[in-house]
Amino acid sequence: MATRKLLLPYHFTQLDQKALEFVTDTFGKSENIAVTVFNAYTPIPEIETDATSVTGKLKGSLSYLSQKIKENETVLNDVKDKLVEGGFSEKQVTCVFRPRKKDIASEIIDLVNSEHFDTIVLNRKHARVTRFFTGSISHKVVMSLKDVTVCIVS
């Protein structure tokens, strides 16, 4: 039987934990599934700073953001470990952690199309007024893809 490819976008929220549990409980014992845990982070701009007080503060903030990105990469690798503990083998799970060039929905859509995923497990936040104007990631992904199974964990 051919290996099915599953994409799990992960953004370090409680809802992501629920999606992770769903994937582990549903697919953890399957040998014919490959899981990719994905996060696209906002890259930190390269800014030349000198010794002035304003740019010194900016440099401190940029350093904090760089550290936060490194921490998130570590957490993403911990997610991989949780999947392995949940029944997947090491070779079934990969992590993709990269800077984003577009909005998150477009990053997910591009990855699904380029890597030919069969299934995506997304989470969905409950409606807020701001989503009325900006749209939700899950809605954009569902409306843009064809021939892909999309599971929404809420």
Beta strands, then each sheet from edge to edge (+ up, - down):
strand 1: 4-9
strand 2: 33-41
strand 3: 93-99
strand 4: 119-123
strand 5: 149-153
sheet 1: 3+ 2+ 1+ 4+ 5+
end
